Amino acid sequence: MKSMPSLSMTGLRKNPSLIPLLFFVGAGGVWAGYYIGRLAFRNPDVTWNRKTNPEPWQAYDKKQYKFWSEIDHNTYEHPRPKF
């Protein structure tokens, strides 16, 4: 199988304007992978082991799991019922 000539070193020397494009496409792929991994391991809606922790969302009662929030979750009293 022959690779694309524009993605080889000789093709990049002929078209140096492709270098930023390849960089940002690669950085976007890495960021998307990081974000999906973070959602899979940090989101309280996802559980990997239901036998030892059947209700994992209870651990996030006073924790912040968003990237940014204006509420101080350590002192905020949640209006939801406790199960």
PDB file of N, CA, C and O in Angstrom:
ATOM      1  N   MET A   1       0.847  -1.178   0.000  1.00  0.00           N
ATOM      2  CA  MET A   1       0.000   0.000   0.000  1.00  0.00           C
ATOM      3  C   MET A   1       0.893   1.241   0.000  1.00  0.00           C
ATOM      4  O   MET A   1       1.810   1.355   0.813  1.00  0.00           O
ATOM      5  N   LYS A   2       0.627   2.128  -0.880  1.00  0.00           N
ATOM      6  CA  LYS A   2       1.433   3.327  -1.037  1.00  0.00           C
ATOM      7  C   LYS A   2       0.836   4.459  -0.208  1.00  0.00           C
ATOM      8  O   LYS A   2      -0.373   4.687  -0.237  1.00  0.00           O
ATOM      9  N   SER A   3       1.689   5.164   0.530  1.00  0.00           N
ATOM     10  CA  SER A   3       1.193   6.275   1.343  1.00  0.00           C
ATOM     11  C   SER A   3       0.949   7.509   0.479  1.00  0.00           C
ATOM     12  O   SER A   3       1.412   7.598  -0.658  1.00  0.00           O
ATOM     13  N   MET A   4       0.227   8.436   1.039  1.00  0.00           N
ATOM     14  CA  MET A   4      -0.055   9.666   0.315  1.00  0.00           C
ATOM     15  C   MET A   4       1.235  10.470   0.178  1.00  0.00           C
ATOM     16  O   MET A   4       1.963  10.609   1.160  1.00  0.00           O
ATOM     17  N   PRO A   5       1.539  10.995  -0.983  1.00  0.00           N
ATOM     18  CA  PRO A   5       2.797  11.719  -1.156  1.00  0.00           C
ATOM     19  C   PRO A   5       2.850  13.020  -0.369  1.00  0.00           C
ATOM     20  O   PRO A   5       3.938  13.491  -0.038  1.00  0.00           O
ATOM     21  N   SER A   6       1.713  13.606  -0.064  1.00  0.00           N
ATOM     22  CA  SER A   6       1.751  14.872   0.668  1.00  0.00           C
ATOM     23  C   SER A   6       2.041  14.663   2.144  1.00  0.00           C
ATOM     24  O   SER A   6       2.406  15.619   2.829  1.00  0.00           O
ATOM     25  N   LEU A   7       1.891  13.434   2.665  1.00  0.00           N
ATOM     26  CA  LEU A   7       2.172  13.164   4.069  1.00  0.00           C
ATOM     27  C   LEU A   7       3.591  12.658   4.299  1.00  0.00           C
ATOM     28  O   LEU A   7       3.983  12.449   5.447  1.00  0.00           O
ATOM     29  N   SER A   8       4.362  12.456   3.248  1.00  0.00           N
ATOM     30  CA  SER A   8       5.749  12.052   3.421  1.00  0.00           C
ATOM     31  C   SER A   8       6.616  13.295   3.631  1.00  0.00           C
ATOM     32  O   SER A   8       6.148  14.421   3.460  1.00  0.00           O
ATOM     33  N   MET A   9       7.842  13.090   3.989  1.00  0.00           N
ATOM     34  CA  MET A   9       8.751  14.228   4.227  1.00  0.00           C
ATOM     35  C   MET A   9       8.981  15.038   2.957  1.00  0.00           C
ATOM     36  O   MET A   9       9.077  16.264   3.014  1.00  0.00           O
ATOM     37  N   THR A  10       9.070  14.371   1.823  1.00  0.00           N
ATOM     38  CA  THR A  10       9.264  15.133   0.575  1.00  0.00           C
ATOM     39  C   THR A  10       8.012  15.934   0.232  1.00  0.00           C
ATOM     40  O   THR A  10       8.109  17.055  -0.266  1.00  0.00           O
ATOM     41  N   GLY A  11       6.846  15.367   0.494  1.00  0.00           N
ATOM     42  CA  GLY A  11       5.611  16.099   0.236  1.00  0.00           C
ATOM     43  C   GLY A  11       5.453  17.292   1.165  1.00  0.00           C
ATOM     44  O   GLY A  11       4.951  18.336   0.750  1.00  0.00           O
ATOM     45  N   LEU A  12       5.879  17.149   2.430  1.00  0.00           N
ATOM     46  CA  LEU A  12       5.807  18.278   3.367  1.00  0.00           C
ATOM     47  C   LEU A  12       6.819  19.365   3.017  1.00  0.00           C
ATOM     48  O   LEU A  12       6.588  20.544   3.287  1.00  0.00           O
ATOM     49  N   ARG A  13       7.944  18.967   2.414  1.00  0.00           N
ATOM     50  CA  ARG A  13       8.913  19.988   1.974  1.00  0.00           C
ATOM     51  C   ARG A  13       8.363  20.778   0.787  1.00  0.00           C
ATOM     52  O   ARG A  13       8.640  21.969   0.644  1.00  0.00           O
ATOM     53  N   LYS A  14       7.593  20.118  -0.050  1.00  0.00           N
ATOM     54  CA  LYS A  14       6.995  20.809  -1.193  1.00  0.00           C
ATOM     55  C   LYS A  14       5.823  21.693  -0.761  1.00  0.00           C
ATOM     56  O   LYS A  14       5.598  22.757  -1.338  1.00  0.00           O
ATOM     57  N   ASN A  15       5.079  21.249   0.257  1.00  0.00           N
ATOM     58  CA  ASN A  15       3.907  21.986   0.744  1.00  0.00           C
ATOM     59  C   ASN A  15       4.038  22.226   2.248  1.00  0.00           C
ATOM     60  O   ASN A  15       3.400  21.531   3.039  1.00  0.00           O
ATOM     61  N   PRO A  16       4.849  23.192   2.649  1.00  0.00           N
ATOM     62  CA  PRO A  16       5.023  23.408   4.093  1.00  0.00           C
ATOM     63  C   PRO A  16       3.772  23.964   4.785  1.00  0.00           C
ATOM     64  O   PRO A  16       3.700  23.979   6.014  1.00  0.00           O
ATOM     65  N   SER A  17       2.806  24.413   4.016  1.00  0.00           N
ATOM     66  CA  SER A  17       1.575  24.911   4.635  1.00  0.00           C
ATOM     67  C   SER A  17       0.730  23.784   5.228  1.00  0.00           C
ATOM     68  O   SER A  17      -0.208  24.058   5.977  1.00  0.00           O
ATOM     69  N   LEU A  18       1.037  22.527   4.912  1.00  0.00           N
ATOM     70  CA  LEU A  18       0.316  21.402   5.492  1.00  0.00           C
ATOM     71  C   LEU A  18       0.763  21.081   6.916  1.00  0.00           C
ATOM     72  O   LEU A  18       0.042  20.393   7.639  1.00  0.00           O
ATOM     73  N   ILE A  19       1.924  21.556   7.333  1.00  0.00           N
ATOM     74  CA  ILE A  19       2.451  21.233   8.664  1.00  0.00           C
ATOM     75  C   ILE A  19       1.540  21.750   9.773  1.00  0.00           C
ATOM     76  O   ILE A  19       1.229  20.971  10.674  1.00  0.00           O
ATOM     77  N   PRO A  20       1.087  23.007   9.779  1.00  0.00           N
ATOM     78  CA  PRO A  20       0.158  23.431  10.840  1.00  0.00           C
ATOM     79  C   PRO A  20      -1.163  22.674  10.805  1.00  0.00           C
ATOM     80  O   PRO A  20      -1.741  22.387  11.853  1.00  0.00           O
ATOM     81  N   LEU A  21      -1.640  22.350   9.615  1.00  0.00           N
ATOM     82  CA  LEU A  21      -2.876  21.594   9.504  1.00  0.00           C
ATOM     83  C   LEU A  21      -2.731  20.227  10.159  1.00  0.00           C
ATOM     84  O   LEU A  21      -3.595  19.823  10.938  1.00  0.00           O
ATOM     85  N   LEU A  22      -1.659  19.513   9.859  1.00  0.00           N
ATOM     86  CA  LEU A  22      -1.437  18.204  10.457  1.00  0.00           C
ATOM     87  C   LEU A  22      -1.238  18.312  11.963  1.00  0.00           C
ATOM     88  O   LEU A  22      -1.681  17.439  12.709  1.00  0.00           O
ATOM     89  N   PHE A  23      -0.581  19.365  12.414  1.00  0.00           N
ATOM     90  CA  PHE A  23      -0.375  19.557  13.848  1.00  0.00           C
ATOM     91  C   PHE A  23      -1.702  19.741  14.578  1.00  0.00           C
ATOM     92  O   PHE A  23      -1.948  19.097  15.598  1.00  0.00           O
ATOM     93  N   PHE A  24      -2.559  20.621  14.054  1.00  0.00           N
ATOM     94  CA  PHE A  24      -3.818  20.899  14.734  1.00  0.00           C
ATOM     95  C   PHE A  24      -4.803  19.738  14.630  1.00  0.00           C
ATOM     96  O   PHE A  24      -5.584  19.518  15.556  1.00  0.00           O
ATOM     97  N   VAL A  25      -4.784  19.003  13.542  1.00  0.00           N
ATOM     98  CA  VAL A  25      -5.626  17.814  13.447  1.00  0.00           C
ATOM     99  C   VAL A  25      -5.153  16.767  14.457  1.00  0.00           C
ATOM    100  O   VAL A  25      -5.977  16.130  15.114  1.00  0.00           O
ATOM    101  N   GLY A  26      -3.853  16.585  14.588  1.00  0.00           N
ATOM    102  CA  GLY A  26      -3.322  15.653  15.584  1.00  0.00           C
ATOM    103  C   GLY A  26      -3.617  16.100  17.004  1.00  0.00           C
ATOM    104  O   GLY A  26      -3.982  15.280  17.846  1.00  0.00           O
ATOM    105  N   ALA A  27      -3.462  17.405  17.286  1.00  0.00           N
ATOM    106  CA  ALA A  27      -3.767  17.923  18.631  1.00  0.00           C
ATOM    107  C   ALA A  27      -5.249  17.775  18.939  1.00  0.00           C
ATOM    108  O   ALA A  27      -5.608  17.471  20.077  1.00  0.00           O
ATOM    109  N   GLY A  28      -6.116  17.981  17.960  1.00  0.00           N
ATOM    110  CA  GLY A  28      -7.551  17.795  18.167  1.00  0.00           C
ATOM    111  C   GLY A  28      -7.890  16.337  18.452  1.00  0.00           C
ATOM    112  O   GLY A  28      -8.762  16.055  19.275  1.00  0.00           O
ATOM    113  N   GLY A  29      -7.222  15.420  17.793  1.00  0.00           N
ATOM    114  CA  GLY A  29      -7.443  13.996  18.057  1.00  0.00           C
ATOM    115  C   GLY A  29      -6.990  13.600  19.455  1.00  0.00           C
ATOM    116  O   GLY A  29      -7.658  12.822  20.136  1.00  0.00           O
ATOM    117  N   VAL A  30      -5.848  14.141  19.879  1.00  0.00           N
ATOM    118  CA  VAL A  30      -5.364  13.858  21.236  1.00  0.00           C
ATOM    119  C   VAL A  30      -6.312  14.444  22.268  1.00  0.00           C
ATOM    120  O   VAL A  30      -6.620  13.789  23.263  1.00  0.00           O
ATOM    121  N   TRP A  31      -6.782  15.670  22.050  1.00  0.00           N
ATOM    122  CA  TRP A  31      -7.714  16.299  23.001  1.00  0.00           C
ATOM    123  C   TRP A  31      -9.034  15.533  23.067  1.00  0.00           C
ATOM    124  O   TRP A  31      -9.588  15.360  24.153  1.00  0.00           O
ATOM    125  N   ALA A  32      -9.544  15.074  21.928  1.00  0.00           N
ATOM    126  CA  ALA A  32     -10.788  14.307  21.932  1.00  0.00           C
ATOM    127  C   ALA A  32     -10.608  12.990  22.688  1.00  0.00           C
ATOM    128  O   ALA A  32     -11.501  12.581  23.430  1.00  0.00           O
ATOM    129  N   GLY A  33      -9.477  12.330  22.511  1.00  0.00           N
ATOM    130  CA  GLY A  33      -9.204  11.101  23.256  1.00  0.00           C
ATOM    131  C   GLY A  33      -9.100  11.344  24.746  1.00  0.00           C
ATOM    132  O   GLY A  33      -9.607  10.558  25.546  1.00  0.00           O
ATOM    133  N   TYR A  34      -8.438  12.444  25.128  1.00  0.00           N
ATOM    134  CA  TYR A  34      -8.331  12.796  26.546  1.00  0.00           C
ATOM    135  C   TYR A  34      -9.710  13.064  27.145  1.00  0.00           C
ATOM    136  O   TYR A  34     -10.007  12.604  28.247  1.00  0.00           O
ATOM    137  N   TYR A  35     -10.540  13.796  26.435  1.00  0.00           N
ATOM    138  CA  TYR A  35     -11.852  14.163  26.957  1.00  0.00           C
ATOM    139  C   TYR A  35     -12.760  12.937  27.095  1.00  0.00           C
ATOM    140  O   TYR A  35     -13.492  12.818  28.077  1.00  0.00           O
ATOM    141  N   ILE A  36     -12.715  12.038  26.127  1.00  0.00           N
ATOM    142  CA  ILE A  36     -13.510  10.813  26.219  1.00  0.00           C
ATOM    143  C   ILE A  36     -13.023   9.952  27.376  1.00  0.00           C
ATOM    144  O   ILE A  36     -13.835   9.360  28.087  1.00  0.00           O
ATOM    145  N   GLY A  37     -11.713   9.873  27.574  1.00  0.00           N
ATOM    146  CA  GLY A  37     -11.177   9.134  28.713  1.00  0.00           C
ATOM    147  C   GLY A  37     -11.572   9.764  30.029  1.00  0.00           C
ATOM    148  O   GLY A  37     -11.883   9.060  30.989  1.00  0.00           O
ATOM    149  N   ARG A  38     -11.562  11.084  30.083  1.00  0.00           N
ATOM    150  CA  ARG A  38     -11.958  11.768  31.315  1.00  0.00           C
ATOM    151  C   ARG A  38     -13.432  11.534  31.607  1.00  0.00           C
ATOM    152  O   ARG A  38     -13.804  11.318  32.761  1.00  0.00           O
ATOM    153  N   LEU A  39     -14.268  11.573  30.593  1.00  0.00           N
ATOM    154  CA  LEU A  39     -15.682  11.284  30.797  1.00  0.00           C
ATOM    155  C   LEU A  39     -15.898   9.850  31.265  1.00  0.00           C
ATOM    156  O   LEU A  39     -16.779   9.591  32.085  1.00  0.00           O
ATOM    157  N   ALA A  40     -15.105   8.924  30.753  1.00  0.00           N
ATOM    158  CA  ALA A  40     -15.286   7.519  31.110  1.00  0.00           C
ATOM    159  C   ALA A  40     -14.847   7.229  32.542  1.00  0.00           C
ATOM    160  O   ALA A  40     -15.400   6.332  33.178  1.00  0.00           O
ATOM    161  N   PHE A  41     -13.861   7.968  33.065  1.00  0.00           N
ATOM    162  CA  PHE A  41     -13.329   7.648  34.386  1.00  0.00           C
ATOM    163  C   PHE A  41     -13.721   8.626  35.483  1.00  0.00           C
ATOM    164  O   PHE A  41     -13.617   8.279  36.660  1.00  0.00           O
ATOM    165  N   ARG A  42     -14.161   9.822  35.153  1.00  0.00           N
ATOM    166  CA  ARG A  42     -14.457  10.825  36.167  1.00  0.00           C
ATOM    167  C   ARG A  42     -15.935  11.175  36.298  1.00  0.00           C
ATOM    168  O   ARG A  42     -16.325  11.809  37.278  1.00  0.00           O
ATOM    169  N   ASN A  43     -16.751  10.787  35.353  1.00  0.00           N
ATOM    170  CA  ASN A  43     -18.159  11.147  35.367  1.00  0.00           C
ATOM    171  C   ASN A  43     -18.918  10.253  36.348  1.00  0.00           C
ATOM    172  O   ASN A  43     -18.751   9.035  36.295  1.00  0.00           O
ATOM    173  N   PRO A  44     -19.738  10.801  37.232  1.00  0.00           N
ATOM    174  CA  PRO A  44     -20.458   9.954  38.186  1.00  0.00           C
ATOM    175  C   PRO A  44     -21.566   9.123  37.540  1.00  0.00           C
ATOM    176  O   PRO A  44     -22.096   8.216  38.182  1.00  0.00           O
ATOM    177  N   ASP A  45     -21.924   9.400  36.310  1.00  0.00           N
ATOM    178  CA  ASP A  45     -22.933   8.597  35.627  1.00  0.00           C
ATOM    179  C   ASP A  45     -22.381   7.270  35.117  1.00  0.00           C
ATOM    180  O   ASP A  45     -23.151   6.383  34.746  1.00  0.00           O
ATOM    181  N   VAL A  46     -21.061   7.124  35.095  1.00  0.00           N
ATOM    182  CA  VAL A  46     -20.422   5.922  34.575  1.00  0.00           C
ATOM    183  C   VAL A  46     -19.891   5.109  35.743  1.00  0.00           C
ATOM    184  O   VAL A  46     -19.203   5.645  36.612  1.00  0.00           O
ATOM    185  N   THR A  47     -20.201   3.838  35.769  1.00  0.00           N
ATOM    186  CA  THR A  47     -19.652   2.949  36.786  1.00  0.00           C
ATOM    187  C   THR A  47     -19.006   1.749  36.100  1.00  0.00           C
ATOM    188  O   THR A  47     -19.558   1.198  35.148  1.00  0.00           O
ATOM    189  N   TRP A  48     -17.847   1.354  36.587  1.00  0.00           N
ATOM    190  CA  TRP A  48     -17.122   0.241  36.011  1.00  0.00           C
ATOM    191  C   TRP A  48     -17.276  -1.023  36.851  1.00  0.00           C
ATOM    192  O   TRP A  48     -17.132  -2.131  36.333  1.00  0.00           O
ATOM    193  N   ASN A  49     -17.568  -0.869  38.140  1.00  0.00           N
ATOM    194  CA  ASN A  49     -17.676  -2.016  39.024  1.00  0.00           C
ATOM    195  C   ASN A  49     -18.910  -1.837  39.907  1.00  0.00           C
ATOM    196  O   ASN A  49     -18.843  -1.174  40.942  1.00  0.00           O
ATOM    197  N   ARG A  50     -20.009  -2.414  39.511  1.00  0.00           N
ATOM    198  CA  ARG A  50     -21.261  -2.219  40.242  1.00  0.00           C
ATOM    199  C   ARG A  50     -21.371  -3.114  41.472  1.00  0.00           C
ATOM    200  O   ARG A  50     -22.246  -2.889  42.308  1.00  0.00           O
ATOM    201  N   LYS A  51     -20.510  -4.126  41.607  1.00  0.00           N
ATOM    202  CA  LYS A  51     -20.612  -5.026  42.753  1.00  0.00           C
ATOM    203  C   LYS A  51     -20.050  -4.392  44.021  1.00  0.00           C
ATOM    204  O   LYS A  51     -20.647  -4.529  45.088  1.00  0.00           O
ATOM    205  N   THR A  52     -18.926  -3.706  43.927  1.00  0.00           N
ATOM    206  CA  THR A  52     -18.338  -3.099  45.122  1.00  0.00           C
ATOM    207  C   THR A  52     -18.886  -1.712  45.398  1.00  0.00           C
ATOM    208  O   THR A  52     -18.872  -1.265  46.545  1.00  0.00           O
ATOM    209  N   ASN A  53     -19.368  -1.020  44.374  1.00  0.00           N
ATOM    210  CA  ASN A  53     -19.908   0.318  44.560  1.00  0.00           C
ATOM    211  C   ASN A  53     -21.190   0.449  43.725  1.00  0.00           C
ATOM    212  O   ASN A  53     -21.140   0.966  42.609  1.00  0.00           O
ATOM    213  N   PRO A  54     -22.336  -0.009  44.248  1.00  0.00           N
ATOM    214  CA  PRO A  54     -23.549  -0.003  43.421  1.00  0.00           C
ATOM    215  C   PRO A  54     -24.124   1.386  43.168  1.00  0.00           C
ATOM    216  O   PRO A  54     -24.871   1.563  42.206  1.00  0.00           O
ATOM    217  N   GLU A  55     -23.804   2.368  43.991  1.00  0.00           N
ATOM    218  CA  GLU A  55     -24.300   3.732  43.802  1.00  0.00           C
ATOM    219  C   GLU A  55     -23.134   4.714  43.813  1.00  0.00           C
ATOM    220  O   GLU A  55     -22.928   5.403  44.813  1.00  0.00           O
ATOM    221  N   PRO A  56     -22.370   4.797  42.732  1.00  0.00           N
ATOM    222  CA  PRO A  56     -21.168   5.649  42.735  1.00  0.00           C
ATOM    223  C   PRO A  56     -21.477   7.137  42.768  1.00  0.00           C
ATOM    224  O   PRO A  56     -20.613   7.929  43.145  1.00  0.00           O
ATOM    225  N   TRP A  57     -22.679   7.539  42.386  1.00  0.00           N
ATOM    226  CA  TRP A  57     -23.014   8.961  42.381  1.00  0.00           C
ATOM    227  C   TRP A  57     -23.111   9.525  43.791  1.00  0.00           C
ATOM    228  O   TRP A  57     -23.051  10.743  43.962  1.00  0.00           O
ATOM    229  N   GLN A  58     -23.261   8.680  44.804  1.00  0.00           N
ATOM    230  CA  GLN A  58     -23.323   9.167  46.175  1.00  0.00           C
ATOM    231  C   GLN A  58     -21.962   9.711  46.630  1.00  0.00           C
ATOM    232  O   GLN A  58     -21.913  10.546  47.533  1.00  0.00           O
ATOM    233  N   ALA A  59     -20.872   9.261  46.031  1.00  0.00           N
ATOM    234  CA  ALA A  59     -19.541   9.761  46.384  1.00  0.00           C
ATOM    235  C   ALA A  59     -19.351  11.204  45.923  1.00  0.00           C
ATOM    236  O   ALA A  59     -18.469  11.900  46.426  1.00  0.00           O
ATOM    237  N   TYR A  60     -20.163  11.660  44.977  1.00  0.00           N
ATOM    238  CA  TYR A  60     -20.039  13.017  44.440  1.00  0.00           C
ATOM    239  C   TYR A  60     -21.036  13.977  45.079  1.00  0.00           C
ATOM    240  O   TYR A  60     -21.427  14.966  44.458  1.00  0.00           O
ATOM    241  N   ASP A  61     -21.442  13.700  46.288  1.00  0.00           N
ATOM    242  CA  ASP A  61     -22.422  14.540  46.953  1.00  0.00           C
ATOM    243  C   ASP A  61     -21.916  15.966  47.125  1.00  0.00           C
ATOM    244  O   ASP A  61     -22.662  16.914  46.879  1.00  0.00           O
ATOM    245  N   LYS A  62     -20.680  16.135  47.536  1.00  0.00           N
ATOM    246  CA  LYS A  62     -20.111  17.477  47.742  1.00  0.00           C
ATOM    247  C   LYS A  62     -18.841  17.680  46.923  1.00  0.00           C
ATOM    248  O   LYS A  62     -17.973  18.457  47.321  1.00  0.00           O
ATOM    249  N   LYS A  63     -18.721  17.010  45.812  1.00  0.00           N
ATOM    250  CA  LYS A  63     -17.549  17.161  44.948  1.00  0.00           C
ATOM    251  C   LYS A  63     -17.946  17.847  43.655  1.00  0.00           C
ATOM    252  O   LYS A  63     -19.093  17.771  43.215  1.00  0.00           O
ATOM    253  N   GLN A  64     -16.986  18.507  43.065  1.00  0.00           N
ATOM    254  CA  GLN A  64     -17.197  19.162  41.776  1.00  0.00           C
ATOM    255  C   GLN A  64     -16.539  18.305  40.710  1.00  0.00           C
ATOM    256  O   GLN A  64     -15.349  18.004  40.811  1.00  0.00           O
ATOM    257  N   TYR A  65     -17.281  17.910  39.700  1.00  0.00           N
ATOM    258  CA  TYR A  65     -16.709  17.116  38.629  1.00  0.00           C
ATOM    259  C   TYR A  65     -16.758  17.826  37.289  1.00  0.00           C
ATOM    260  O   TYR A  65     -16.434  17.225  36.265  1.00  0.00           O
ATOM    261  N   LYS A  66     -17.152  19.082  37.270  1.00  0.00           N
ATOM    262  CA  LYS A  66     -17.136  19.868  36.050  1.00  0.00           C
ATOM    263  C   LYS A  66     -15.765  20.517  35.892  1.00  0.00           C
ATOM    264  O   LYS A  66     -14.993  20.586  36.848  1.00  0.00           O
ATOM    265  N   PHE A  67     -15.465  20.990  34.697  1.00  0.00           N
ATOM    266  CA  PHE A  67     -14.221  21.716  34.481  1.00  0.00           C
ATOM    267  C   PHE A  67     -14.215  23.032  35.257  1.00  0.00           C
ATOM    268  O   PHE A  67     -13.210  23.408  35.860  1.00  0.00           O
ATOM    269  N   TRP A  68     -15.361  23.727  35.232  1.00  0.00           N
ATOM    270  CA  TRP A  68     -15.429  25.041  35.860  1.00  0.00           C
ATOM    271  C   TRP A  68     -16.838  25.271  36.354  1.00  0.00           C
ATOM    272  O   TRP A  68     -17.805  25.001  35.642  1.00  0.00           O
ATOM    273  N   SER A  69     -16.958  25.766  37.564  1.00  0.00           N
ATOM    274  CA  SER A  69     -18.270  26.037  38.130  1.00  0.00           C
ATOM    275  C   SER A  69     -18.154  27.236  39.050  1.00  0.00           C
ATOM    276  O   SER A  69     -17.134  27.413  39.716  1.00  0.00           O
ATOM    277  N   GLU A  70     -19.194  28.065  39.093  1.00  0.00           N
ATOM    278  CA  GLU A  70     -19.183  29.247  39.949  1.00  0.00           C
ATOM    279  C   GLU A  70     -19.612  28.935  41.378  1.00  0.00           C
ATOM    280  O   GLU A  70     -19.530  29.804  42.246  1.00  0.00           O
ATOM    281  N   ILE A  71     -20.063  27.728  41.633  1.00  0.00           N
ATOM    282  CA  ILE A  71     -20.541  27.344  42.958  1.00  0.00           C
ATOM    283  C   ILE A  71     -19.408  26.687  43.737  1.00  0.00           C
ATOM    284  O   ILE A  71     -18.673  25.860  43.197  1.00  0.00           O
ATOM    285  N   ASP A  72     -19.269  27.058  45.008  1.00  0.00           N
ATOM    286  CA  ASP A  72     -18.320  26.378  45.882  1.00  0.00           C
ATOM    287  C   ASP A  72     -19.005  25.117  46.409  1.00  0.00           C
ATOM    288  O   ASP A  72     -19.865  25.194  47.286  1.00  0.00           O
ATOM    289  N   HIS A  73     -18.626  23.968  45.877  1.00  0.00           N
ATOM    290  CA  HIS A  73     -19.316  22.730  46.194  1.00  0.00           C
ATOM    291  C   HIS A  73     -19.015  22.217  47.595  1.00  0.00           C
ATOM    292  O   HIS A  73     -19.716  21.326  48.074  1.00  0.00           O
ATOM    293  N   ASN A  74     -18.014  22.737  48.258  1.00  0.00           N
ATOM    294  CA  ASN A  74     -17.716  22.298  49.617  1.00  0.00           C
ATOM    295  C   ASN A  74     -18.730  22.839  50.621  1.00  0.00           C
ATOM    296  O   ASN A  74     -19.001  22.190  51.631  1.00  0.00           O
ATOM    297  N   THR A  75     -19.291  24.015  50.359  1.00  0.00           N
ATOM    298  CA  THR A  75     -20.233  24.619  51.291  1.00  0.00           C
ATOM    299  C   THR A  75     -21.663  24.630  50.766  1.00  0.00           C
ATOM    300  O   THR A  75     -22.574  25.007  51.503  1.00  0.00           O
ATOM    301  N   TYR A  76     -21.884  24.237  49.543  1.00  0.00           N
ATOM    302  CA  TYR A  76     -23.217  24.283  48.936  1.00  0.00           C
ATOM    303  C   TYR A  76     -24.056  23.105  49.430  1.00  0.00           C
ATOM    304  O   TYR A  76     -23.609  21.959  49.380  1.00  0.00           O
ATOM    305  N   GLU A  77     -25.246  23.381  49.897  1.00  0.00           N
ATOM    306  CA  GLU A  77     -26.171  22.327  50.320  1.00  0.00           C
ATOM    307  C   GLU A  77     -27.072  21.984  49.138  1.00  0.00           C
ATOM    308  O   GLU A  77     -27.853  22.820  48.683  1.00  0.00           O
ATOM    309  N   HIS A  78     -26.962  20.774  48.652  1.00  0.00           N
ATOM    310  CA  HIS A  78     -27.704  20.358  47.472  1.00  0.00           C
ATOM    311  C   HIS A  78     -29.187  20.199  47.800  1.00  0.00           C
ATOM    312  O   HIS A  78     -29.518  19.606  48.827  1.00  0.00           O
ATOM    313  N   PRO A  79     -30.086  20.705  46.966  1.00  0.00           N
ATOM    314  CA  PRO A  79     -31.517  20.606  47.252  1.00  0.00           C
ATOM    315  C   PRO A  79     -32.112  19.237  46.923  1.00  0.00           C
ATOM    316  O   PRO A  79     -33.307  19.027  47.130  1.00  0.00           O
ATOM    317  N   ARG A  80     -31.327  18.327  46.428  1.00  0.00           N
ATOM    318  CA  ARG A  80     -31.876  17.027  46.044  1.00  0.00           C
ATOM    319  C   ARG A  80     -32.091  16.156  47.279  1.00  0.00           C
ATOM    320  O   ARG A  80     -31.455  16.386  48.307  1.00  0.00           O
ATOM    321  N   PRO A  81     -32.974  15.161  47.197  1.00  0.00           N
ATOM    322  CA  PRO A  81     -33.180  14.258  48.339  1.00  0.00           C
ATOM    323  C   PRO A  81     -32.021  13.275  48.474  1.00  0.00           C
ATOM    324  O   PRO A  81     -31.389  12.913  47.482  1.00  0.00           O
ATOM    325  N   LYS A  82     -31.752  12.857  49.675  1.00  0.00           N
ATOM    326  CA  LYS A  82     -30.694  11.874  49.928  1.00  0.00           C
ATOM    327  C   LYS A  82     -31.328  10.486  49.937  1.00  0.00           C
ATOM    328  O   LYS A  82     -32.279  10.236  50.677  1.00  0.00           O
ATOM    329  N   PHE A  83     -30.806   9.602  49.123  1.00  0.00           N
ATOM    330  CA  PHE A  83     -31.344   8.252  49.023  1.00  0.00           C
ATOM    331  C   PHE A  83     -30.554   7.295  49.875  1.00  0.00           C
ATOM    332  O   PHE A  83     -30.864   6.105  49.917  1.00  0.00           O
TER     333      PHE A  83
END
